[in-house]
Amino acid sequence: PNPNSSAVESLTMADLKDYTMEQVLEWLKTIKITDQSLKAIEELKMIGEELVDAEADELMDDGVTGDDAKRIIHAIKSFKPLEDTAEKPTDTAGAAVKKEAPEIKILKAQLAEAEKSYKELVNLKKAMSAITMPVGCILQCKEELNSLPEEKKGPTQKKFTMYVKKRDEVLKKLRELRSTFKEDSENWRAIAEIHEGSMQVVSKNSNYNFGKLVTTHTSRVFREQRAALASIKDAKQKLKKLGAV
């Protein structure tokens, strides 16, 4: 048997999070999503890590059809990787164990910081996006309660209590996330603004303004996510060129 036969077997790309935009598109073709959804994801220049963290409603907001969004989420959970046909080196006789260079250490530190930042931003955007629904429903319940006779308030009162609980759970999550950002930073202040704004929704107009406030902050956080992803990709590419990945 050829002693190097195992060295030339094709590698399996086992982690979707490491996929480039091109690999993501190739993988999506294997699960047979529509051209419309494929085009939407291509226009977003979505890479693997971002796709894995996406939720169905976020994909639909970005132009993916409802059926395709469900198909993508299901396929991620039962992920079957593409195959990378790149070959492993066949000649390792002269390879020497190298001490990790300072440049590699710096790049690894930058990668770890970018990955940490990305995860924090993903959690922040999800929490921010989750606050508008219960706040709007609380207002709606209040208006219904004001128009109902006492004997018919029961079901609406139960819904009101449920949405207050949901709102408070999201606000608690936002307070926890606030500690991960530097004091007086943009995200630190944004959490305070959203927290305060959620308590000041007393009319359709104030609810509309609160929604605009949340959208402004989630859009900015999304741009920060993309910047963090670009840093992750850049660090990984540089480490790969140095043979450290």
Solvent accessible surface area in square Angstrom, and as a share of the most:
residue,aa,sasa,rsa
1,P,181,1.14
2,N,91,0.47
3,P,126,0.79
4,N,65,0.34
5,S,56,0.36
6,S,72,0.47
7,A,24,0.18
8,V,59,0.34
9,E,112,0.50
10,S,57,0.37
11,L,67,0.33
12,T,79,0.46
13,M,39,0.18
14,A,77,0.59
15,D,71,0.37
16,L,6,0.03
17,K,70,0.29
18,D,77,0.40
19,Y,3,0.01
20,T,46,0.27
21,M,37,0.17
22,E,104,0.46
23,Q,48,0.22
24,V,0,0.00
25,L,20,0.10
26,E,86,0.39
27,W,3,0.01
28,L,0,0.00
29,K,108,0.46
30,T,78,0.45
31,I,34,0.17
32,K,162,0.69
33,I,16,0.08
34,T,66,0.39
35,D,120,0.62
36,Q,113,0.50
37,S,0,0.00
38,L,28,0.14
39,K,125,0.53
40,A,11,0.09
41,I,0,0.00
42,E,85,0.38
43,E,119,0.53
44,L,40,0.20
45,K,127,0.54
46,M,7,0.03
47,I,23,0.12
48,G,0,0.00
49,E,11,0.05
50,E,8,0.04
51,L,0,0.00
52,V,42,0.24
53,D,35,0.18
54,A,15,0.11
55,E,76,0.34
56,A,32,0.25
57,D,80,0.41
58,E,42,0.19
59,L,1,0.00
60,M,87,0.39
61,D,122,0.63
62,D,57,0.29
63,G,33,0.31
64,V,5,0.03
65,T,40,0.24
66,G,28,0.27
67,D,104,0.54
68,D,1,0.00
69,A,0,0.00
70,K,141,0.60
71,R,99,0.36
72,I,0,0.00
73,I,39,0.20
74,H,124,0.56
75,A,12,0.09
76,I,31,0.16
77,K,166,0.70
78,S,61,0.39
79,F,49,0.21
80,K,160,0.68
81,P,49,0.31
82,L,38,0.19
83,E,124,0.55
84,D,42,0.22
85,T,111,0.65
86,A,55,0.42
87,E,122,0.55
88,K,87,0.37
89,P,101,0.64
90,T,65,0.38
91,D,112,0.58
92,T,91,0.53
93,A,101,0.78
94,G,75,0.72
95,A,78,0.61
96,A,79,0.61
97,V,156,0.89
98,K,175,0.74
99,K,184,0.78
100,E,68,0.30
101,A,42,0.33
102,P,103,0.65
103,E,98,0.44
104,I,23,0.12
105,K,114,0.48
106,I,102,0.52
107,L,12,0.06
108,K,82,0.35
109,A,64,0.49
110,Q,98,0.44
111,L,27,0.14
112,A,60,0.46
113,E,108,0.49
114,A,12,0.09
115,E,50,0.23
116,K,113,0.48
117,S,36,0.24
118,Y,0,0.00
119,K,113,0.48
120,E,32,0.14
121,L,9,0.04
122,V,12,0.07
123,N,65,0.33
124,L,0,0.00
125,K,35,0.15
126,K,69,0.29
127,A,7,0.06
128,M,0,0.00
129,S,55,0.36
130,A,46,0.36
131,I,0,0.00
132,T,48,0.28
133,M,100,0.44
134,P,2,0.01
135,V,4,0.02
136,G,19,0.18
137,C,28,0.17
138,I,9,0.05
139,L,11,0.06
140,Q,101,0.45
141,C,4,0.03
142,K,88,0.37
143,E,72,0.32
144,E,55,0.25
145,L,23,0.11
146,N,130,0.67
147,S,91,0.58
148,L,55,0.27
149,P,62,0.39
150,E,135,0.60
151,E,140,0.63
152,K,126,0.54
153,K,52,0.22
154,G,40,0.38
155,P,95,0.60
156,T,10,0.06
157,Q,79,0.35
158,K,158,0.67
159,K,91,0.39
160,F,43,0.18
161,T,80,0.47
162,M,85,0.38
163,Y,36,0.14
164,V,35,0.20
165,K,131,0.55
166,K,78,0.33
167,R,36,0.13
168,D,61,0.32
169,E,95,0.43
170,V,23,0.13
171,L,2,0.01
172,K,116,0.49
173,K,88,0.37
174,L,0,0.00
175,R,126,0.46
176,E,90,0.40
177,L,13,0.06
178,R,63,0.23
179,S,95,0.61
180,T,63,0.37
181,F,30,0.13
182,K,172,0.73
183,E,137,0.61
184,D,88,0.45
185,S,35,0.22
186,E,90,0.40
187,N,11,0.06
188,W,61,0.21
189,R,106,0.39
190,A,1,0.01
191,I,2,0.01
192,A,36,0.28
193,E,76,0.34
194,I,0,0.00
195,H,48,0.22
196,E,105,0.47
197,G,13,0.13
198,S,5,0.03
199,M,97,0.43
200,Q,105,0.47
201,V,13,0.07
202,V,114,0.66
203,S,45,0.29
204,K,152,0.65
205,N,103,0.53
206,S,27,0.18
207,N,44,0.23
208,Y,139,0.53
209,N,75,0.38
210,F,8,0.03
211,G,24,0.23
212,K,111,0.47
213,L,53,0.27
214,V,5,0.03
215,T,81,0.47
216,T,88,0.51
217,H,19,0.09
218,T,16,0.09
219,S,47,0.30
220,R,27,0.10
221,V,0,0.00
222,F,63,0.26
223,R,149,0.54
224,E,51,0.23
225,Q,11,0.05
226,R,67,0.25
227,A,61,0.47
228,A,10,0.08
229,L,5,0.02
230,A,61,0.48
231,S,57,0.37
232,I,4,0.02
233,K,70,0.30
234,D,65,0.33
235,A,4,0.03
236,K,51,0.21
237,Q,89,0.39
238,K,94,0.40
239,L,3,0.01
240,K,148,0.63
241,K,175,0.74
242,L,77,0.38
243,G,66,0.63
244,A,31,0.24
245,V,124,0.71
